[in-house]
Amino acid sequence: MQNTALRDDFVDSVAVASDNRKPDLITVEEAKALDAGTMADLFKEHINPGQFHFMKLLGFHKVKIETAEGMYYVDQDGRKILDFFGGFGSLAHGHNHPRVIAARQRFQDEGRHEIAIAFLSQYATALAKNLAACSPGELDMVFLGSSGSEAMEAAVKVAERASGRKNCKIVHAGNSFHGKTKGVLSITDSDLYQGDFKLVENRIKVPFGDLDALTRVIEADPDIGVVVLETIQGGGGIVSASQSYWKGVRALCDKHNVLWVADEVQCGYGRTGRFYAFEHYGVVPDVTALAKSLGAGKAAVGAMIAKRDVYMKAYGSPKTAMIHAQATFGGIGEASITAIEGLNVLYDEDLIENAAHVGAHLISRLKQLQQKHPKIIKDVRGEGLMVGLEFQDFSKTMPVVLRPMLSLLDEKLKGSLSGFIGAQLLRDYDILVAFTEYNRNVIRLEPPLVCTIENVDTFCDALDDLLSKGIVSIVNGFIKSQAA
Ligand SMILES: Cc1ncc(COP(=O)(O)O)c(C=O)c1O
């Protein structure tokens, strides 16, 4: 009797197992052929309905990108969209760089291995060596991961262990952005992102670029072991600090045996005209992190790079070596060779020099536009091809007649000209720009480093044309596009 019951259970479980039929899956070819309406439905049903709302507001939801090359996306109608957004700095080489594509193709054709956990990897070791070669001073030890957040988690952890403090406290800046995983979320200065999460408590916030404030907190608290700073704040609205600030940070950290972590995830990799932005200031941090363009626009690669003595203090013995050894996908084959080829292309094609040269032209043309449209453009700032364009506070310049119409708009965009301008640059001028997390009045310009003087002129001429229409016309145009 008991045996029969057992057998029945077994039969039931086999019945479940034999039901492992293939669900209704979309194939690769079907995925490529999805139209914008279906993508919108799937995004709302399975990814993020709230985020769709913003895409719709800006008119981005109608665009389906089919291909991309160099400075351009190409949409379903063959329209070429000039990319001044650059994936928040992820596309230094432009879209689908031919040398990067060829390296990946060869790697696949040769049937090479991917996962690098069991054996030594010729690709991961070569990438680590290349990153050390690109990095000044003793920044020689490399942890490979798959995102900026993962690289920054590794950076904060290695510094905390190497600081030798038992109750190590971490200093970070106001308006900082270091990622959204829980550790680095704690030092990302955003009420929205931090929400009600239970965060790491050992952190202290100081204003960015204020050496006196940093000195005061470090001198008052010997438990402070780590200072984490973006060299140029991206999410904060492209904000730099002075050379004397950075020299002071280095001297202060040395004096108090505190480790300085420079987050170069967005500003690094040649974007500002030097491989690392901190190189402009003649200082070297103890730990740094790269991601975004490190994957050459084709792979997810992040890296933490630490001074050798810092790394050895944290993980140097066999006993401590595995505490933060790389995760499953760290140093994976095709991603690593993509990054290796990307670094070679960066130097072979003088992309860092190009960023400095073309970026100077961009900033100078934007400053001319600021003089021409002072009621609209408040500030132009940045370094190389990491440029912020800040608009005047909309609430002061907006004619009274438009206010009731604007109240129809989303809370987030109401006070910001950049939403209207970005939406119309895409709709009427085929140009893509990026917004800024903490300052909605700032448009971020981070085009690929292959950007040319002609690309800059195309962008600036379009912006001039749009701004010449005046604020009322820009806002009206946007409101009409919402009705369409
Ligand atoms: C300065 C900085 N640090 C860290 C990150 C996190 O990178 P990821 O989005 O790849 O996790 C970002 C992303 O925008 C960033 O700009």
The ligand as an ORCA input file, in Angstrom:
! r2SCAN-3c Opt
* xyz 0 1
  C      30.905     57.660    -11.818
  C      30.147     56.368    -11.904
  N      30.462     55.368    -11.064
  C      29.819     54.189    -11.108
  C      28.810     53.962    -12.011
  C      28.093     52.644    -12.027
  O      28.350     51.979    -13.222
  P      27.357     50.834    -13.745
  O      26.102     51.500    -14.218
  O      28.121     50.190    -14.885
  O      27.130     49.886    -12.631
  C      28.446     54.976    -12.906
  C      27.351     54.765    -13.858
  O      26.805     55.655    -14.465
  C      29.123     56.209    -12.856
  O      28.819     57.217    -13.671
*
